[in-house]
Amino acid sequence: MILAPAARRERNAFESPIARIHVKRPPMSSYYDGLNLKLLSAIPDDAKRVLELGCANGRLGRRFKELHPGVHWLGVELNPSAAEDASRVLDKVVMLDLDQADLSTVGQDFDVIVIGDLLEHLKSPGETLSALYDLSAPNATIVCCLPNMAHLSVIERMVSGDISYDQMGLLDQTHTRFFSASSAFKTFLDNGWLPHLQDQYRVEAAQSEFTNCIVQAAMSLGVPANTALFNLGMYQMILVCRKWSMQFLSTPSVSEAFSVIVPVTNHRQLELNISRSPGLKEVNAEIIQVEGAGSAAEAFEIGSRKATHAWRVMAHQDVYFPASSGYALAKHLGILTQSGANVLPVGFAGLEKLSDGKLRYAGAVVDRTSLFSHQASGAAVSMDEFAVALHRDAAVKPDRSLGWHLWATDLCLQAERLARRPIGQILDLPLFHNSTNDYQLPDGFRESGQRLLEKYPDLMSIPTLCGLIDRKTALAEMA
């Protein structure tokens, strides 16, 4: 369970389901006259060449240009009247029907792409995001506003049996695609973009018998009450998405096949994530479901006996492997095998110890609604358990005594004892940890932490992504 800095800040949104701030979008005189202030504030200040899809009358671009005069702003709009107005305040406006047009005709090398309340109107938003990947600069950013169709008001309509469309809002009659936070994140990831929930407009769920019933229903699915309330009150999402560089995929190397071992306790999570992951399908990864295991080590042992391939990836049932991640992982594992590093534990997010003894974050994952993105590492002292790869010839193995927590950090400690230095491997390969956890550490984590301290009596403290396990304070927030 990763608690990176952004995720730690986000925990405040879960702390009090009763005392919540009601934040709504400012009223618009019309659809084309609106100014989305949260979207405006999410646009990078250093933007140089901006493409805005659905620029309406150009009010957003005009305001940004007033604040940052050096920016070049190109707008795309379908409505003729709005496009004419926008052309007076933007550098250029192109009229296009994005469901039919070739986006490459608008230009190349945009470093920022703004998409305000548009993707939900398109027939194939994934194809649009893929096209934007091709015409954007190497380090481009997408700033996007999307409605959350998991808001309580939509669920209320569904439960009442009357999903009537409206003139505007979440059930706008012109919407053709529906998004929740998880489905939006998967759509961006599958098309080469690394999303992060930068901000949101909230219309909180009123305290009522219906709200309580929906929260109870969510809890029956294994979703904590605070997580349910967070999702039910989010009206619109402001996403900032970084371009994922895929140059690594073009490098010549031998790819290694791998098996995926999945301890299963919730088949709904499994079906929505691991089972439909395009990254696993593209390489025909073997998926081995393990039910009834008493520990991560037991699950790994059971799965390994069934595994066809030498490399085994132990993954949570709520992990989603986006498109191209399977190809990238197979290449990474091939390089590790050729270099003789297949005896080491391999993770996707963790901590590296630097030469001066300081710690830094390493690896990549979209964890719930936060992007955790850092460089790869060959000196990991801790790694998160959401996904870990081990070769059958690995010099380390999971410890049954640790239960379901901290066993991957233990793999790093085992490897460090063998080599007399940190040698755990962490890849820079973004997966989506689509967890519903509300950032509360379970008792099992603390019990595993105590066992880890007992296993390594010479260590005064053990760093993890969830905090510092310390003999004096038991578990303190990592500095």
Secondary structure, 3 states (H helix, E strand, C coil): CCCCHHHHHHHHHHCCCCCCCCECCCCCCCHHHCCCHHHHHHCCCCCCEEEEECCCCCHHHHHHHHHCCCCEEEEEECCHHHHHHHHCCCCEEEECCCCCCCHHHHCCCEEEEEEECCHHHCCCHHHHHHHHHHHEEEEEEEEEEEECCCCHHHHHHHHHCCCCCECCCCCECCCCCCCCHHHHHHHHHHCCEEEEEEEEEECCCCCCHHHHHHHHHHHHCCCCHHHHHHHHHEEEEEEEEEECCCHHHHCCCCCCCEEEEEECCCHHHHHHCHHHCHHHHCCCCEEEEECCCCCHHHHHHHHHHHCCCCEEEEECCCEECCCCHHHHHHHHHHHHHHCCHHHCCEECEEEEECCCCCEEEEEEEEECCEEEECCCEEEEEEECCCEEEEECCCCCCCCHHHCCCCHHHHHHHHHHHHHCCCCEEECCCCEEECCCCCCCCCHHHHHHHHHHHHHCCCCCEEEECCEEEECCCEEECCC
